[in-house]
Amino acid sequence: MKTIVITGGSDGLGKTLAVDLAKDNRVVIVATTEEKLKAVAEANGCVYKVCNVGDYAAVEKVMAEIAEECGSIDVLINNAGLWIQEELDTNDPERIEAVVDVNVLGVMNCSKAVVPYMKKQNDGLIVNISSQAGINHKAERAVYNATKWAVVGFTKSLQDELAKYGIRVTNVMPGMMRTDMFKKLDIEKNMANSVDTEQVARLIRFIIETPADVMIPEVGIKNINN
């Protein structure tokens, strides 16, 4: 049984991962909305922690609590993410900052906070949920794509840095997923060619169950027609 920390665990892919992985692991879900977190945790036998991943001091405190309560942190899934679109000059500066804080700093903060525990174990797995937007580009996506490209570069460098400590890092790049991400922002989106979060969760379970001496550097998953 592994201790698995999932950021953005209150809905979307994070919730799907919690439902699946809690069946045979100790799962801790992290997000900013306590009411939704509590509901997911109580329904699936998870632990939850309220935390803004963009705040390193808060992240460090939460990861220390998890390590003490669970005895280890074996897997970190950096799943928390925010969406932004429109042309750059019409993007709200505060929204840009919020998206960068969660999509980039959140991944860096959570990874930095768990690495010392994984080094002590000489074992661990960090799964960064990037996006197909991390290898592609599109008009009206400059900020969002930039955050996902940053995650791809961060992941690749971290792989080289942490391998000697027995820590694996994998970059997962889903295409458009069937979640409420767009609905939350009142964005009308045709979701016909999106992939179910259950399929992405299946892929992540496979990565987690891969032997400790095997690393999957990166993998993409999307609807065949997307």
N, CA, C and O of each residue as an XYZ file, in Angstrom:
904
protein
N       0.837     -1.197      0.000
C       0.000      0.000      0.000
C       0.874      1.251      0.000
O       1.766      1.388      0.838
N       0.621      2.158     -0.934
C       1.409      3.373     -1.057
C       0.645      4.575     -0.516
O      -0.585      4.593     -0.506
N       1.393      5.576     -0.068
C       0.797      6.867      0.261
C       0.874      7.743     -0.975
O       1.962      8.054     -1.460
N      -0.281      8.139     -1.481
C      -0.362      8.898     -2.729
C      -1.010     10.248     -2.457
O      -2.117     10.314     -1.921
N      -0.326     11.318     -2.823
C      -0.846     12.668     -2.660
C      -1.303     13.171     -4.027
O      -0.550     13.125     -5.000
N      -2.543     13.651     -4.089
C      -3.109     14.142     -5.351
C      -3.527     15.593     -5.170
O      -4.409     15.883     -4.361
N      -2.913     16.505     -5.904
C      -3.356     17.900     -5.846
C      -4.515     18.084     -6.826
O      -4.643     17.348     -7.805
N      -5.352     19.076     -6.544
C      -6.552     19.242     -7.366
C      -7.460     18.037     -7.238
O      -8.070     17.596     -8.213
N      -7.547     17.502     -6.017
C      -8.246     16.233     -5.811
C      -9.731     16.326     -5.550
O     -10.371     15.316     -5.259
N     -10.297     17.527     -5.650
C     -11.712     17.679     -5.294
C     -12.663     17.472     -6.461
O     -13.854     17.249     -6.244
N     -12.169     17.541     -7.694
C     -13.040     17.294     -8.850
C     -12.213     16.915    -10.076
O     -10.988     16.820    -10.005
N     -12.892     16.701    -11.192
C     -12.199     16.376    -12.438
C     -11.344     15.133    -12.344
O     -11.725     14.155    -11.701
N     -10.185     15.169    -12.983
C      -9.275     14.027    -12.977
C      -8.824     13.685    -11.565
O      -8.702     12.511    -11.218
N      -8.575     14.706    -10.747
C      -8.127     14.453     -9.374
C      -9.114     13.621     -8.590
O      -8.723     12.705     -7.867
N     -10.392     13.930     -8.726
C     -11.431     13.159     -8.042
C     -11.482     11.736     -8.580
O     -11.590     10.784     -7.807
N     -11.404     11.583     -9.901
C     -11.415     10.248    -10.508
C     -10.241      9.419    -10.009
O     -10.393      8.233     -9.716
N      -9.075     10.039     -9.912
C      -7.887      9.348     -9.394
C      -8.094      8.926     -7.943
O      -7.736      7.813     -7.556
N      -8.670      9.814     -7.150
C      -8.904      9.505     -5.742
C      -9.840      8.305     -5.598
O      -9.583      7.399     -4.806
N     -10.917      8.310     -6.364
C     -11.889      7.211     -6.315
C     -11.211      5.881     -6.654
O     -11.443      4.873     -5.986
N     -10.378      5.884     -7.689
C      -9.733      4.649     -8.130
C      -8.601      4.214     -7.193
O      -8.554      3.063     -6.760
N      -7.697      5.139     -6.887
C      -6.488      4.762     -6.161
C      -6.729      4.493     -4.682
O      -5.956      3.772     -4.050
N      -7.799      5.068     -4.120
C      -8.087      4.853     -2.696
C      -8.546      3.427     -2.407
O      -8.604      3.016     -1.248
N      -8.871      2.679     -3.444
C      -9.309      1.293     -3.243
C      -8.215      0.440     -2.603
O      -8.507     -0.484     -1.844
N      -6.949      0.754     -2.913
C      -5.860     -0.082     -2.403
C      -4.629      0.724     -2.012
O      -3.520      0.189     -1.984
N      -4.817      2.020     -1.708
C      -3.713      2.874     -1.279
C      -4.210      3.875     -0.243
O      -5.413      4.096     -0.100
N      -3.258      4.481      0.482
C      -3.593      5.623      1.346
C      -3.539      6.863      0.464
O      -2.467      7.237     -0.011
N      -4.664      7.493      0.244
C      -4.732      8.647     -0.657
C      -5.026      9.913      0.127
O      -5.938      9.960      0.953
N      -4.230     10.941     -0.150
C      -4.442     12.261      0.439
C      -4.741     13.224     -0.695
O      -3.922     13.396     -1.599
N      -5.907     13.854     -0.656
C      -6.266     14.801     -1.698
C      -6.105     16.226     -1.175
O      -6.414     16.531     -0.023
N      -5.610     17.082     -2.063
C      -5.278     18.461     -1.703
C      -5.970     19.415     -2.671
O      -5.928     19.213     -3.884
N      -6.599     20.441     -2.141
C      -7.205     21.485     -2.964
C      -7.536     22.661     -2.056
O      -7.215     22.639     -0.868
N      -8.179     23.689     -2.609
C      -8.471     24.895     -1.824
C      -9.898     24.937     -1.284
O     -10.188     25.725     -0.384
N     -10.787     24.110     -1.813
C     -12.197     24.152     -1.414
C     -12.514     23.003     -0.467
O     -12.644     21.856     -0.893
N     -12.637     23.318      0.823
C     -12.790     22.269      1.835
C     -14.073     21.465      1.672
O     -14.066     20.245      1.839
N     -15.163     22.130      1.351
C     -16.444     21.428      1.257
C     -16.393     20.304      0.218
O     -16.838     19.188      0.485
N     -15.854     20.597     -0.956
C     -15.766     19.583     -2.010
C     -14.747     18.504     -1.647
O     -14.974     17.318     -1.885
N     -13.623     18.927     -1.069
C     -12.601     17.963     -0.648
C     -13.168     16.977      0.362
O     -12.975     15.767      0.244
N     -13.864     17.507      1.348
C     -14.417     16.666      2.411
C     -15.392     15.646      1.856
O     -15.405     14.491      2.283
N     -16.207     16.073      0.906
C     -17.192     15.163      0.308
C     -16.511     14.011     -0.417
O     -16.917     12.857     -0.273
N     -15.478     14.320     -1.195
C     -14.742     13.272     -1.918
C     -14.029     12.351     -0.935
O     -14.057     11.130     -1.089
N     -13.391     12.938      0.074
C     -12.643     12.152      1.056
C     -13.557     11.196      1.822
O     -13.238     10.018      1.978
N     -14.686     11.705      2.295
C     -15.593     10.868      3.081
C     -16.211      9.750      2.247
O     -16.472      8.659      2.754
N     -16.442     10.028      0.962
C     -17.055      9.018      0.092
C     -16.082      7.917     -0.308
O     -16.495      6.827     -0.703
N     -14.785      8.206     -0.204
C     -13.797      7.255     -0.723
C     -12.729      6.828      0.272
O     -11.776      6.145     -0.100
N     -12.874      7.217      1.518
C     -11.909      6.806      2.529
C     -10.558      7.467      2.375
O      -9.529      6.860      2.671
N     -10.550      8.710      1.914
C      -9.302      9.463      1.741
C      -9.089     10.414      2.917
O      -9.998     10.678      3.704
N      -7.874     10.913      3.008
C      -7.559     12.035      3.887
C      -7.552     13.279      3.009
O      -7.196     13.202      1.833
N      -7.941     14.427      3.564
C      -7.868     15.637      2.749
C      -7.122     16.742      3.490
O      -7.118     16.795      4.719
N      -6.498     17.615      2.723
C      -5.776     18.771      3.252
C      -6.124     19.985      2.399
O      -6.032     19.941      1.172
N      -6.521     21.061      3.054
C      -6.811     22.306      2.346
C      -5.511     23.076      2.182
O      -4.829     23.373      3.163
N      -5.170     23.396      0.946
C      -3.886     24.054      0.686
C      -3.880     24.720     -0.679
O      -4.392     24.169     -1.653
N      -3.301     25.903     -0.741
C      -3.049     26.589     -2.005
C      -1.660     26.189     -2.483
O      -0.664     26.566     -1.866
N      -1.581     25.435     -3.570
C      -0.286     24.912     -4.026
C       0.665     26.013     -4.490
O       1.866     25.779     -4.629
N       0.136     27.202     -4.727
C       0.990     28.316     -5.126
C       1.730     28.957     -3.966
O       2.587     29.816     -4.171
N       1.402     28.541     -2.738
C       2.018     29.086     -1.521
C       2.978     28.045     -0.954
O       2.542     27.050     -0.376
N       4.296     28.269     -1.116
C       5.253     27.229     -0.733
C       5.208     26.919      0.763
O       5.283     25.752      1.148
N       5.085     27.941      1.611
C       5.063     27.699      3.056
C       3.899     26.782      3.433
O       4.047     25.889      4.268
N       2.744     27.011      2.812
C       1.571     26.174      3.078
C       1.793     24.752      2.571
O       1.428     23.785      3.240
N       2.386     24.630      1.402
C       2.666     23.312      0.821
C       3.642     22.536      1.696
O       3.423     21.358      1.982
N       4.701     23.183      2.115
C       5.713     22.535      2.951
C       5.094     22.009      4.245
O       5.399     20.900      4.682
N       4.229     22.808      4.848
C       3.563     22.417      6.095
C       2.669     21.196      5.872
O       2.696     20.247      6.655
N       1.888     21.229      4.813
C       0.969     20.129      4.523
C       1.722     18.835      4.233
O       1.341     17.774      4.728
N       2.785     18.911      3.438
C       3.554     17.705      3.109
C       4.220     17.125      4.359
O       4.329     15.907      4.498
N       4.660     17.994      5.261
C       5.252     17.515      6.518
C       4.198     16.784      7.358
O       4.480     15.754      7.970
N       2.991     17.330      7.374
C       1.890     16.676      8.106
C       1.588     15.303      7.510
O       1.404     14.327      8.238
N       1.538     15.240      6.193
C       1.239     13.964      5.524
C       2.318     12.932      5.821
O       2.016     11.782      6.142
N       3.581     13.346      5.713
C       4.700     12.421      5.955
C       4.667     11.896      7.379
O       4.948     10.722      7.620
N       4.320     12.772      8.333
C       4.270     12.348      9.734
C       3.083     11.426      9.991
O       3.218     10.415     10.679
N       1.932     11.770      9.443
C       0.714     10.990      9.689
C       0.726      9.640      8.974
O       0.222      8.646      9.498
N       1.307      9.614      7.768
C       1.265      8.394      6.954
C       2.570      7.606      6.977
O       2.605      6.451      6.555
N       3.633      8.219      7.462
C       4.916      7.527      7.539
C       5.766      7.641      6.300
O       6.957      7.332      6.337
N       5.177      8.082      5.198
C       5.932      8.229      3.947
C       5.081      9.005      2.949
O       3.873      9.167      3.124
N       5.741      9.477      1.904
C       5.042      9.982      0.722
C       5.654      9.241     -0.458
O       6.783      9.524     -0.862
N       4.915      8.305     -1.002
C       5.463      7.444     -2.051
C       5.211      7.993     -3.455
O       6.050      7.849     -4.344
N       4.063      8.616     -3.646
C       3.689      9.122     -4.968
C       3.068     10.512     -4.817
O       2.198     10.729     -3.974
N       3.522     11.433     -5.636
C       2.900     12.749     -5.739
C       2.339     12.892     -7.143
O       3.061     12.706     -8.123
N       1.058     13.221     -7.249
C       0.451     13.495     -8.551
C       0.104     14.977     -8.593
O      -0.851     15.422     -7.957
N       0.894     15.733     -9.351
C       0.668     17.165     -9.509
C      -0.411     17.370    -10.568
O      -0.130     17.469    -11.763
N      -1.647     17.431    -10.093
C      -2.792     17.485    -11.000
C      -3.488     18.845    -11.018
O      -4.180     19.164    -11.985
N      -3.319     19.651     -9.970
C      -4.024     20.930     -9.888
C      -3.698     21.797    -11.105
O      -2.542     21.897    -11.518
N      -4.728     22.416    -11.667
C      -4.497     23.264    -12.841
C      -5.646     24.221    -13.090
O      -6.791     23.934    -12.739
N      -5.342     25.352    -13.693
C      -6.345     26.345    -14.058
C      -6.278     26.626    -15.544
O      -5.224     26.497    -16.167
N      -7.416     27.012    -16.110
C      -7.518     27.303    -17.540
C      -7.534     28.808    -17.771
O      -8.052     29.568    -16.952
N      -6.959     29.231    -18.899
C      -7.039     30.614    -19.347
C      -6.974     30.620    -20.863
O      -6.233     29.838    -21.457
N      -7.751     31.505    -21.498
C      -7.693     31.633    -22.948
C      -7.925     33.089    -23.343
O      -7.845     33.977    -22.494
N      -8.201     33.337    -24.578
C      -8.332     34.651    -25.211
C      -6.950     35.176    -25.620
O      -5.916     34.631    -25.234
N      -6.968     36.242    -26.406
C      -5.717     36.851    -26.849
C      -5.002     37.479    -25.656
O      -5.639     37.924    -24.701
N      -3.690     37.510    -25.722
C      -2.882     37.905    -24.571
C      -3.273     39.276    -24.029
O      -3.372     39.452    -22.815
N      -3.495     40.247    -24.909
C      -3.762     41.599    -24.431
C      -5.131     41.751    -23.768
O      -5.406     42.771    -23.135
N      -5.981     40.747    -23.912
C      -7.287     40.800    -23.244
C      -7.326     39.925    -21.990
O      -8.321     39.930    -21.265
N      -6.262     39.182    -21.732
C      -6.203     38.374    -20.510
C      -6.085     39.272    -19.284
O      -5.318     40.235    -19.276
N      -6.845     38.949    -18.263
C      -6.772     39.684    -17.010
C      -5.447     39.385    -16.304
O      -5.113     38.216    -16.115
N      -4.684     40.409    -15.911
C      -3.377     40.173    -15.275
C      -3.462     39.312    -14.011
O      -2.583     38.491    -13.750
N      -4.521     39.505    -13.236
C      -4.667     38.705    -12.018
C      -4.924     37.239    -12.348
O      -4.455     36.343    -11.646
N      -5.674     37.004    -13.424
C      -5.922     35.626    -13.847
C      -4.625     34.990    -14.354
O      -4.357     33.822    -14.075
N      -3.830     35.747    -15.089
C      -2.537     35.238    -15.561
C      -1.697     34.793    -14.373
O      -1.128     33.702    -14.374
N      -1.626     35.650    -13.362
C      -0.817     35.338    -12.183
C      -1.336     34.096    -11.471
O      -0.557     33.247    -11.039
N      -2.659     33.997    -11.351
C      -3.252     32.836    -10.674
C      -2.950     31.548    -11.428
O      -2.630     30.528    -10.817
N      -3.049     31.592    -12.752
C      -2.800     30.404    -13.573
C      -1.339     29.973    -13.483
O      -1.046     28.783    -13.365
N      -0.428     30.935    -13.538
C       1.003     30.613    -13.423
C       1.302     30.060    -12.029
O       2.072     29.111    -11.883
N       0.692     30.658    -11.013
C       0.928     30.188     -9.639
C       0.532     28.724     -9.469
O       1.268     27.952     -8.855
N      -0.615     28.340    -10.002
C      -1.092     26.960     -9.837
C      -0.406     26.014    -10.818
O       0.109     24.969    -10.420
N      -0.398     26.381    -12.098
C       0.076     25.462    -13.136
C       1.583     25.251    -13.126
O       2.065     24.176    -13.481
N       2.325     26.271    -12.721
C       3.795     26.157    -12.737
C       4.359     26.105    -11.312
O       4.974     25.114    -10.919
N       4.145     27.178    -10.546
C       4.689     27.193     -9.189
C       4.116     26.059     -8.338
O       4.816     25.503     -7.491
N       2.856     25.719     -8.559
C       2.252     24.626     -7.798
C       2.985     23.321     -7.996
O       3.233     22.585     -7.041
N       3.333     23.035     -9.239
C       4.079     21.807     -9.557
C       5.466     21.850     -8.924
O       5.929     20.860     -8.359
N       6.122     22.998     -9.021
C       7.468     23.139     -8.446
C       7.425     23.071     -6.925
O       8.248     22.397     -6.304
N       6.458     23.774     -6.323
C       6.360     23.799     -4.861
C       6.118     22.415     -4.275
O       6.795     21.997     -3.335
N       5.144     21.710     -4.842
C       4.807     20.382     -4.307
C       5.951     19.395     -4.525
O       6.246     18.578     -3.653
N       6.585     19.471     -5.673
C       7.717     18.580     -5.941
C       8.861     18.867     -4.972
O       9.433     17.945     -4.390
N       9.190     20.132     -4.802
C      10.268     20.523     -3.887
C       9.990     20.032     -2.470
O      10.896     19.582     -1.767
N       8.734     20.123     -2.064
C       8.380     19.754     -0.692
C       8.435     18.253     -0.436
O       8.726     17.837      0.685
N       8.162     17.426     -1.452
C       8.163     15.971     -1.222
C       9.519     15.321     -1.477
O       9.787     14.232     -0.969
N      10.364     15.967     -2.248
C      11.649     15.346     -2.613
C      12.484     14.932     -1.396
O      13.046     13.837     -1.412
N      12.593     15.749     -0.341
C      13.395     15.299      0.817
C      12.907     13.991      1.423
O      13.722     13.171      1.846
N      11.605     13.780      1.473
C      11.056     12.538      2.022
C      11.357     11.363      1.098
O      11.672     10.265      1.559
N      11.260     11.599     -0.193
C      11.554     10.543     -1.164
C      13.040     10.202     -1.182
O      13.412      9.043     -1.369
N      13.880     11.202     -0.991
C      15.330     10.943     -0.932
C      15.671     10.043      0.256
O      16.507      9.147      0.141
N      15.024     10.283      1.388
C      15.275      9.455      2.574
C      14.891      8.002      2.322
O      15.525      7.083      2.842
N      13.854      7.805      1.525
C      13.377      6.456      1.203
C      14.194      5.827      0.077
O      14.157      4.614     -0.130
N      14.939      6.680     -0.653
C      15.616      6.250     -1.881
C      14.611      5.643     -2.853
O      14.895      4.663     -3.542
N      13.435      6.250     -2.889
C      12.354      5.730     -3.724
C      11.240      6.774     -3.784
O      11.026      7.520     -2.828
N      10.551      6.817     -4.886
C       9.421      7.731     -4.998
C       9.046      7.958     -6.449
O       9.819      7.667     -7.361
N       7.858      8.477     -6.644
C       7.358      8.756     -7.991
C       6.606     10.082     -7.984
O       5.720     10.300     -7.158
N       6.965     10.956     -8.905
C       6.257     12.210     -9.113
C       5.630     12.154    -10.498
O       6.330     11.964    -11.493
N       4.322     12.319    -10.564
C       3.604     12.329    -11.836
C       3.082     13.736    -12.070
O       2.233     14.218    -11.320
N       3.579     14.389    -13.092
C       3.142     15.741    -13.425
C       2.112     15.682    -14.548
O       2.402     15.206    -15.646
N       0.914     16.167    -14.265
C      -0.124     16.194    -15.292
C       0.041     17.462    -16.106
O      -0.395     18.538    -15.698
N       0.663     17.329    -17.242
C       0.845     18.457    -18.152
C      -0.340     18.465    -19.106
O      -1.486     18.486    -18.657
N      -0.096     18.448    -20.391
C      -1.174     18.534    -21.372
C      -0.571     18.398    -22.757
O       0.630     18.593    -22.946
N      -1.415     18.061    -23.725
C      -0.974     18.137    -25.112
C      -0.581     19.573    -25.449
O       0.179     19.817    -26.386
N      -1.112     20.523    -24.669
C      -0.741     21.933    -24.849
C       0.705     22.192    -24.465
O       1.238     23.265    -24.750
N       1.349     21.221    -23.821
C       2.754     21.362    -23.462
C       3.707     21.017    -24.592
O       4.915     21.224    -24.476
N       3.164     20.490    -25.689
C       4.008     20.183    -26.850
C       3.459     20.803    -28.129
O       4.067     20.698    -29.194
N       2.306     21.448    -28.012
C       1.688     22.099    -29.171
C       1.492     23.583    -28.879
O       1.776     24.051    -27.776
N       1.009     24.309    -29.866
C       0.734     25.734    -29.657
C      -0.525     26.108    -30.414
O      -0.884     25.478    -31.409
N      -1.199     27.159    -29.920
C      -2.460     27.554    -30.513
C      -2.752     29.010    -30.173
O      -2.420     29.480    -29.084
N      -3.369     29.716    -31.102
C      -3.758     31.102    -30.854
C      -4.711     31.179    -29.666
O      -5.503     30.264    -29.436
N      -4.633     32.260    -28.923
C      -5.462     32.521    -27.754
C      -5.179     31.562    -26.597
O      -5.998     31.413    -25.690
N      -4.019     30.918    -26.638
C      -3.632     29.994    -25.570
C      -2.218     30.306    -25.071
O      -1.594     29.458    -24.432
N      -1.709     31.492    -25.348
C      -0.298     31.793    -25.064
C       0.075     31.527    -23.610
O       1.091     30.889    -23.337
N      -0.733     32.010    -22.683
C      -0.403     31.847    -21.267
C      -0.555     30.386    -20.845
O       0.340     29.823    -20.215
N      -1.684     29.777    -21.192
C      -1.918     28.387    -20.803
C      -0.841     27.468    -21.378
O      -0.274     26.640    -20.666
N      -0.567     27.624    -22.677
C       0.456     26.779    -23.287
C       1.820     27.002    -22.654
O       2.586     26.057    -22.465
N       2.117     28.241    -22.331
C       3.412     28.534    -21.703
C       3.555     27.804    -20.373
O       4.632     27.299    -20.055
N       2.472     27.744    -19.593
C       2.555     27.043    -18.311
C       2.791     25.554    -18.515
O       3.539     24.931    -17.762
N       2.160     24.988    -19.523
C       2.308     23.549    -19.753
C       3.661     23.210    -20.376
O       4.233     22.158    -20.089
N       4.172     24.098    -21.226
C       5.533     23.909    -21.735
C       6.529     23.980    -20.577
O       7.514     23.242    -20.559
N       6.279     24.851    -19.627
C       7.159     24.961    -18.464
C       7.184     23.656    -17.676
O       8.242     23.216    -17.227
N       6.022     23.045    -17.511
C       5.939     21.782    -16.771
C       6.717     20.680    -17.491
O       7.384     19.867    -16.850
N       6.631     20.654    -18.816
C       7.367     19.649    -19.594
C       8.868     19.809    -19.374
O       9.565     18.828    -19.117
N       9.370     21.048    -19.473
C      10.801     21.289    -19.269
C      11.233     20.987    -17.856
O      12.295     20.405    -17.638
N      10.421     21.375    -16.895
C      10.712     21.105    -15.485
C      10.795     19.604    -15.235
O      11.701     19.130    -14.550
N       9.855     18.870    -15.790
C       9.816     17.420    -15.602
C      11.060     16.748    -16.168
O      11.665     15.901    -15.511
N      11.437     17.122    -17.374
C      12.606     16.506    -18.013
C      13.875     16.751    -17.202
O      14.684     15.841    -17.022
N      14.049     17.977    -16.714
C      15.239     18.294    -15.921
C      15.221     17.560    -14.588
O      16.251     17.077    -14.118
N      14.027     17.481    -13.981
C      13.909     16.806    -12.689
C      14.195     15.308    -12.822
O      14.744     14.698    -11.904
N      13.829     14.724    -13.945
C      14.144     13.312    -14.183
C      15.645     13.071    -14.072
O      16.083     12.129    -13.412
N      16.425     13.922    -14.716
C      17.885     13.789    -14.688
C      18.434     14.010    -13.283
O      19.385     13.352    -12.862
N      17.826     14.937    -12.575
C      18.312     15.317    -11.250
C      18.047     14.266    -10.184
O      18.868     14.062     -9.290
N      16.896     13.594    -10.277
C      16.457     12.738     -9.177
C      16.681     11.238     -9.391
O      16.514     10.448     -8.462
N      17.052     10.850    -10.591
C      17.218      9.416    -10.872
C      18.218      8.752     -9.930
O      18.023      7.608     -9.521
N      19.275      9.460     -9.590
C      20.314      8.864     -8.735
C      19.813      8.599     -7.318
O      20.454      7.870     -6.561
N      18.688      9.179     -6.960
C      18.094      8.953     -5.640
C      16.973      7.909     -5.691
O      16.287      7.683     -4.694
N      16.793      7.281     -6.841
C      15.737      6.287     -6.982
C      14.358      6.891     -7.147
O      13.348      6.208     -6.976
N      14.314      8.179     -7.480
C      13.030      8.881     -7.645
C      12.731      9.028     -9.131
O      13.543      9.551     -9.894
N      11.555      8.560     -9.528
C      11.126      8.638    -10.924
C      10.183      9.821    -11.116
O       9.419     10.174    -10.217
N      10.246     10.423    -12.288
C       9.362     11.549    -12.609
C       8.768     11.305    -13.993
O       9.496     11.060    -14.955
N       7.449     11.374    -14.085
C       6.767     11.105    -15.355
C       5.898     12.295    -15.745
O       5.213     12.884    -14.909
N       5.940     12.633    -17.018
C       5.107     13.695    -17.578
C       3.938     13.052    -18.329
O       4.142     12.349    -19.319
N       2.711     13.297    -17.854
C       1.515     12.771    -18.509
C       0.833     13.918    -19.249
O       0.567     14.969    -18.667
N       0.551     13.712    -20.535
C       0.026     14.790    -21.380
C      -1.333     14.407    -21.951
O      -1.405     13.888    -23.066
N      -2.411     14.651    -21.212
C      -3.740     14.354    -21.753
C      -4.169     15.402    -22.772
O      -3.748     16.557    -22.719
N      -5.012     14.971    -23.694
C      -5.711     15.919    -24.540
C      -6.909     16.443    -23.765
O      -6.957     16.309    -22.542
N      -7.863     17.029    -24.445
C      -9.045     17.563    -23.784
C      -9.770     16.451    -23.028
O     -10.082     15.402    -23.591
N     -10.035     16.699    -21.734
C     -10.692     15.703    -20.897
C     -12.130     16.123    -20.595
O     -12.458     17.310    -20.588
N     -12.970     15.137    -20.348
C     -14.374     15.384    -20.055
C     -14.522     15.783    -18.585
O     -14.807     14.948    -17.727
N     -14.324     17.074    -18.313
C     -14.438     17.614    -16.958
C     -15.284     18.890    -17.006
O     -15.788     19.277    -18.060
N     -15.428     19.532    -15.849
C     -16.191     20.784    -15.764
C     -15.292     22.014    -15.839
O     -15.729     23.111    -15.491
N     -14.052     21.855    -16.284
C     -13.107     22.966    -16.276
C     -13.621     24.172    -17.068
O     -13.511     25.309    -16.610
N     -14.179     23.924    -18.246
C     -14.672     25.027    -19.074
C     -15.995     25.567    -18.537
O     -16.239     26.773    -18.558
N     -16.841     24.661    -18.057
C     -18.150     25.061    -17.537
C     -17.997     26.024    -16.365
O     -18.790     26.954    -16.219
N     -16.977     25.805    -15.527
C     -16.743     26.679    -14.381
C     -16.511     28.124    -14.801
O     -16.816     29.052    -14.052
N     -15.972     28.308    -16.000
C     -15.666     29.648    -16.505
C     -16.711     30.133    -17.500
O     -16.503     31.134    -18.186
N     -17.837     29.422    -17.579
C     -18.915     29.763    -18.516
C     -18.443     29.780    -19.967
O     -18.856     30.625    -20.762
N     -17.563     28.825    -20.296
C     -17.056     28.689    -21.660
C     -17.786     27.540    -22.343
O     -17.788     26.414    -21.847
N     -18.398     27.826    -23.471
C     -19.069     26.787    -24.251
C     -18.018     26.014    -25.043
O     -17.260     26.604    -25.813
N     -17.971     24.708    -24.858
C     -16.950     23.893    -25.508
C     -17.575     22.593    -25.985
O     -18.298     21.928    -25.243
N     -17.293     22.243    -27.217
C     -17.743     20.948    -27.738
C     -16.840     19.861    -27.171
O     -15.656     19.796    -27.501
N     -17.397     19.013    -26.322
C     -16.609     17.985    -25.631
C     -16.709     16.620    -26.313
O     -16.310     15.610    -25.734
N     -17.232     16.585    -27.522
C     -17.443     15.304    -28.216
C     -16.143     14.528    -28.394
O     -16.135     13.300    -28.307
N     -15.050     15.236    -28.641
C     -13.773     14.557    -28.892
C     -12.849     14.607    -27.671
O     -11.627     14.655    -27.811
N     -13.435     14.596    -26.495
C     -12.627     14.584    -25.273
C     -12.453     13.155    -24.769
O     -13.172     12.243    -25.178
N     -11.492     12.981    -23.881
C     -11.217     11.651    -23.325
C     -11.778     11.593    -21.906
O     -11.718     12.579    -21.172
N     -12.321     10.441    -21.522
C     -12.854     10.270    -20.172
C     -11.727     10.285    -19.140
O     -10.648      9.744    -19.380
N     -11.988     10.904    -17.998
C     -10.979     10.935    -16.933
C     -10.654      9.522    -16.434
O      -9.548      9.275    -15.952
N     -11.608      8.603    -16.547
C     -11.354      7.217    -16.118
C     -10.237      6.570    -16.937
O      -9.465      5.765    -16.416
N     -10.155      6.922    -18.212
C      -9.096      6.362    -19.058
C      -7.733      6.930    -18.687
O      -6.728      6.219    -18.699
N      -7.707      8.209    -18.359
C      -6.451      8.830    -17.929
C      -6.023      8.246    -16.582
O      -4.840      7.988    -16.359
N      -6.978      8.042    -15.698
C      -6.678      7.446    -14.391
C      -6.114      6.035    -14.544
O      -5.215      5.632    -13.806
N      -6.649      5.292    -15.507
C      -6.129      3.942    -15.774
C      -4.653      3.989    -16.155
O      -3.853      3.169    -15.706
N      -4.312      4.965    -16.991
C      -2.927      5.133    -17.424
C      -2.031      5.472    -16.229
O      -0.929      4.938    -16.099
N      -2.506      6.352    -15.373
C      -1.702      6.758    -14.219
C      -1.529      5.607    -13.240
O      -0.459      5.456    -12.652
N      -2.560      4.797    -13.057
C      -2.409      3.603    -12.220
C      -1.320      2.685    -12.784
O      -0.510      2.140    -12.034
N      -1.305      2.520    -14.101
C      -0.268      1.688    -14.726
C       1.128      2.236    -14.406
O       2.041      1.472    -14.090
N       1.288      3.554    -14.488
C       2.585      4.177    -14.194
C       2.978      3.918    -12.744
O       4.126      3.580    -12.457
N       2.019      4.080    -11.831
C       2.296      3.864    -10.409
C       2.701      2.417    -10.139
O       3.555      2.160     -9.291
N       2.099      1.483    -10.847
C       2.358      0.063    -10.605
C       3.558     -0.474    -11.376
O       3.890     -1.655    -11.273
N       4.204      0.389    -12.146
C       5.425     -0.017    -12.856
C       6.551     -0.243    -11.848
O       6.655      0.519    -10.887
N       7.399     -1.264    -12.030
C       8.485     -1.530    -11.077
C       9.372     -0.311    -10.826
O       9.538      0.537    -11.703
N       9.935     -0.233     -9.630
C      10.692      0.942     -9.192
C      11.924      1.226    -10.031
O      12.426      2.350    -10.026
N      12.420      0.230    -10.752
C      13.612      0.463    -11.578
C      13.253      0.781    -13.033
O      14.125      0.801    -13.901
N      11.985      1.026    -13.289
C      11.531      1.375    -14.648
C      10.864      2.749    -14.603
O       9.953      2.983    -13.809
N      11.330      3.653    -15.465
C      10.726      4.980    -15.529
C      10.064      5.189    -16.881
O      10.618      4.838    -17.922
N       8.883      5.761    -16.849
C       8.201      6.177    -18.071
C       8.368      7.690    -18.149
O       7.677      8.412    -17.430
N       9.258      8.190    -18.992
C       9.554      9.632    -19.005
C       8.345     10.492    -19.344
O       8.073     11.480    -18.662
N       7.620     10.123    -20.393
C       6.433     10.899    -20.757
C       5.491     10.050    -21.599
O       5.903      9.124    -22.298
N       4.219     10.397    -21.507
C       3.217      9.659    -22.263
C       2.030     10.586    -22.514
O       1.647     11.378    -21.653
N       1.463     10.472    -23.699
C       0.291     11.251    -24.041
C      -0.932     10.357    -24.138
O      -0.820      9.154    -24.374
N      -2.102     10.959    -23.952
C      -3.360     10.217    -24.108
C      -4.433     11.198    -24.554
O      -4.559     12.286    -23.992
N      -5.197     10.818    -25.553
C      -6.259     11.707    -26.053
C      -7.278     10.912    -26.829
O      -7.035      9.760    -27.189
N      -8.414     11.520    -27.087
C      -9.439     10.922    -27.952
C      -8.869     10.752    -29.346
O      -8.124     11.612    -29.816
N      -9.202      9.663    -30.012
C      -8.639      9.361    -31.321
C      -8.957     10.449    -32.359
O      -8.208     10.628    -33.319
N     -10.069     11.174    -32.166
C     -10.464     12.197    -33.117
C     -10.092     13.620    -32.711
O     -10.465     14.592    -33.368
N      -9.353     13.716    -31.620
C      -8.953     15.046    -31.136
C      -7.597     15.416    -31.731
O      -7.074     16.495    -31.454
